[in-house]
Amino acid sequence: MTADVKSPRARYREQTRADIKAAALEQLAEGGTQAVALTRIAKDMGLSGPALYRYFASRDELLGDLIRDAYDDLAHAVTHAVGTGETDARTALHALADAFLDWATAQPHRYLLIQGTPVPGYAAPPDTLERARAALGPFLAVFAAGNPTEAFRPVVEEIAQWVREDVSLAAWVWEHTGRPARDTAAGTALSGAVLAWSQLHGTVSLAVSGQYGGIGHRTRTLLMAQADALADAFRLA
């Protein structure tokens, strides 16, 4: 037996954890984070409470796994949107905005889990930041080639200083752009990515929560207009 072949017990544990998470996602879709209850999951699955706790020690641990999975799926969606083909920055930004919206509207309960109102008393796992950055990473590459207009230069200069002072942040920007912290393009990349993410989050959150009412079907049009405005602000081709 090779080292990477899992034992029947390991496969059973892995499948049971997946089933528990699937049940939790159903509850999440039904009533948000407050509806996620380990006792109800155990009952629905025919498990005792103590048996379920062998797979997830607490509700927070279960939520942590759901959050990790959601960020990983979102990162995959936006990364796949631009792929490895050659395309201009403006087109890539449109593709990223499209992918972000499609992912969020297809599973709003998962979107709201990671981008909605924080769960009272819950602290996200430390590695959540890395996963969130993975989802934002493709935006860095888009804006690295930008040339911000005068109105945006103060923001870019301030964020560029942030990159130079934060080693982990600089490493992340380097990973996606190949630009060192001292390069002005590093600050430009992060500035554009932060602004793009903020606009996407605001617009998509309002749409997902039904705040746009009768114009909700126009969310994509609004996002594309915002993407074009940012592309113009950073003089993206």
N, C-alpha and C positions, 0 to 999 in steps of 0.2 A: 504494500500500500504506500503510495507516494505521500509526501508530507502535506500536499495541498488538498487531499481527499478528506472530506469531513466525515466523522463518525455518524451513525444513525442518531445518536443522542444530540450531537451538535446540530444536525440538520433539523431535528424536531424542535430544538430550542429556537433556532433561527426562524423557523416557520411560525412557531407560536408567538414570538415577538412581533413578527410581521402581521399576524392576525390581530393581535392586541392593538397595534398601531392603526390598522384598518378600521377597527371598531371605534377607536378614539376619534378618527377622522370623521366618521359618520356622526358621532356626537357633536363634534366641532361644527359640522355643517348644519346640524339641527338647531344648536343654541349657543354657539360660541364657546370660548374657553371655560365659561362657568358650567357648561353642560358636561364637560369631560369628567367622568367619575369612575374610578377603578372598581368600586363595588358593583356598579351596574355592568361594566364590561365583563367582570368575572362571572356574574350571574348569566349574562347572555351567552357566554362561551362555555358554560357548564363547569367553571373552575371555582374552587374555594378561594376566599380572599387570600389566605396564606400562600396558596399555590401561585396566584397571579403575582404576588410580591416577590416571587423568586425570579421573575422576568423583569419587573420594574419595581424598584424599591419604594418609589413614591410617585405621586401625580406629577411633581415637578420634573422627575427624571423622564417620565413619558413625554411631557411637553417639550423637554429639551431635545429628545430624539425627533419629534415632529418638526421642531424648528430647524434642526440640522437638515433634515430631509427636504424641507421646503426651500431653504436657501440653496441647497445643492441642485434641486430641480430648476430653480430660477436661474442659477448660474449656467446650467446646461442650456437652458432655453435661449438666453441672450448670447451666449458664446456660439451656439449653433446658428444663430441668426446671421452672423457675419461670416462664419466659416473661415476658410483660409484663402478664398479667392481675392483677387485684386478688385477693389471698388473704391470710389471716391468717398471722402469723409462724410459728406452730407448724406449720401445714399446709405452709408453704414449707420449713421445716426437715426435715420428713418427706420431702418430695419431693427435696430435695438429698441426703439420706442414701440414699434409694432409688436415685437416679441414680448416686451414687458406687459403691454396691455392684454395681449392674447392670453398670457399665462395667468394674469390676475383675474380676468373675467371668466376664465374657464373653471377656476377653483377659488372663488372669492374668500372662502373660509380659511384657506391656507395663506392667501395673501394677507388677510387681516390678522392672522396669527403672528406674522413677522413684521407687518407694517402698521398694524392697528393700535388700539389703546393697550398700553402695557398691562399685563396681568398683575393685580395687586399682590404684593408679597413675593413675587416670583423674580428670581435672578437668573438671567440667561447663562448658559455654560460659557466659559472663557473662549472656547474655540468658535463661538458664534460670530465674533468679529472677523475671523479669517474667512468664514463662509460668506458673510455679507460682502466682504471685499472682493471675493471671487465673482460675485454677481455684478459688482460695479466695475470690475477690472476692464472689460471690453470698452467701456466709455473712455477710459484713460487713453487708450490707443487712438481713438477717434480725435480727441482734442489735442493730442501731443503735437500735431502739425498745425495747430491754430496760431493765429496772429491777432490777439484781442484788440478791439478798438479802444480808444482812449478812455471811454467811460468805464471800461471793465479793468483797466490796468491797476487801479488801487487794490481791487479784490485779488487780482492775480499776484501782485507783489506781496500781499499779506499772506496768502496761502503758500506762496513760494518759500517764505520764511519758515512756515510751519513744516514744510517738507525737509528743509535743511536742518531743522532742530529735532525732528523725530526719526530715529534710525529705522524703526520698523515700517513707518510710513514711506520713507525713502526707498526701502527695499521693495515694497509693494509696487510703487510707481515704476521702479526700474524693471521689475518682472514683466510688466505689461507694455512698457514703452521703450526700454533700453536707454532711458535718459537718466543720468546721475542727478543727485539732488542739487548740485551747483548749476546745472543747466536750466536756463529760464523755461525751457519747454516742459520741465517737470512740474513747475508751478502752474503753467498754462494747462497742462493735461489734467491736473487735479482740480483746478478751478472749474474747468468746463464740465468735468464729470460730476462734481458736487452740485453745480447749478442744474445740470440736466436731471440728475437723480431727484433733486428737490422738486422740480417742476413735474416730473413724471409721477412722483409719489403723491403730490398734492392733487393733480388732476385725476389720476387713477383711483385714489382713495375716495374722492367725492363721487366718482362714477360707480364704483363697486358698492358703496354704501347707499346708493340711490338718491344722492343729493342733487343730481342734475335733472331729475324729473323727466319731463318730456323731451329734453335735448340730450338724454343719455346716449342715444344712437349716434350723436355727433362727436362723441369723445375722441374717436380716432382722428377726425378732422382737426379738432382742437389740439391734439398732441402733435400732429404734423406741423401745424402752424407754430407751435412753441419750439419744435425742433428746428424749424427754419429760422426763427428769430435768434436762437442760440447760435446756429451756424453762421448767421450774418454777424452776430456780435463777436465771434471768434474768427471771422473771415475764412470759414472752411470752404473748400472748393466743392 
